[in-house]
Amino acid sequence: LHGDLSARLERDLPLIGHVQVAAVPDRHEPGTGELDERHLFALLDRLGYGGFVGCEYHPRAGTEAGLSWFEPYRRRPA
């Protein structure tokens, strides 16, 4: 998507079946580019998105280090 991602998500959510993420512009892990993925993930939650969020990026420092961005979103057992 290009432009106002928040407005597009709000408008097009009924048409969206899958969300794919990678940092812009270098396609590294979320949190390393121009987008505020925290805002977009929170918006998806607020809008009630129940689908999957996939990741397709090139980790800057290997796979294990490249997954560390996900830690704040990990669900913990109750």
C-alpha positions as CSV (number, residue, x, y, z in Angstrom):
1,L,0.0,0.0,0.0
2,H,1.1,3.5,-0.6
3,G,-0.1,6.7,1.1
4,D,-2.2,6.9,4.3
5,L,-2.0,3.3,5.5
6,S,-4.3,3.9,8.5
7,A,-7.1,5.4,6.3
8,R,-6.7,2.6,3.8
9,L,-6.9,-0.1,6.5
10,E,-10.0,1.5,8.0
11,R,-11.6,1.7,4.6
12,D,-10.5,-1.7,3.1
13,L,-10.5,-4.0,6.2
14,P,-13.5,-5.9,5.0
15,L,-11.6,-6.8,1.9
16,I,-8.3,-7.8,3.6
17,G,-7.7,-11.4,4.3
18,H,-4.0,-11.3,5.1
19,V,-1.6,-8.7,6.2
20,Q,2.1,-8.9,5.2
21,V,4.8,-6.8,6.9
22,A,8.4,-5.8,6.3
23,A,10.1,-2.6,7.1
24,V,10.2,0.2,4.4
25,P,12.3,0.7,2.4
26,D,14.9,-2.1,3.0
27,R,12.5,-5.0,3.8
28,H,14.1,-5.8,7.1
29,E,12.3,-6.7,10.3
30,P,9.5,-4.4,11.6
31,G,10.8,-1.4,13.6
32,T,13.8,-0.8,11.4
33,G,12.3,1.4,8.7
34,E,10.1,4.4,8.1
35,L,6.8,2.9,9.2
36,D,5.4,2.9,12.8
37,E,4.4,-0.7,12.8
38,R,3.3,-0.4,16.5
39,H,0.7,2.0,15.4
40,L,-0.5,-0.2,12.6
41,F,-0.6,-3.3,14.8
42,A,-2.6,-1.4,17.4
43,L,-4.9,-0.1,14.6
44,L,-5.5,-3.7,13.4
45,D,-6.5,-4.7,16.9
46,R,-8.8,-1.7,17.3
47,L,-10.5,-2.4,14.0
48,G,-11.0,-6.0,15.1
49,Y,-8.8,-7.7,12.5
50,G,-8.9,-11.4,13.2
51,G,-6.7,-12.6,10.3
52,F,-3.1,-13.5,10.2
53,V,-0.1,-11.2,10.0
54,G,2.7,-12.6,8.0
55,C,6.3,-11.5,7.9
56,E,8.4,-11.4,4.7
57,Y,11.6,-9.7,5.5
58,H,15.4,-10.1,5.4
59,P,16.7,-10.0,9.0
60,R,19.6,-7.7,9.4
61,A,21.5,-9.9,11.9
62,G,20.2,-13.4,11.3
63,T,17.0,-15.2,12.0
64,E,17.1,-15.4,15.8
65,A,18.0,-11.7,16.2
66,G,15.5,-10.8,13.5
67,L,12.6,-12.2,15.5
68,S,13.3,-10.1,18.6
69,W,10.9,-7.3,17.4
70,F,8.0,-9.7,18.1
71,E,8.7,-10.0,21.9
72,P,6.3,-7.2,22.9
73,Y,3.4,-8.9,21.0
74,R,4.0,-12.4,22.3
75,R,1.0,-13.7,24.3
76,R,1.9,-15.2,27.6
77,P,0.1,-18.1,29.2
78,A,-2.3,-16.9,31.9
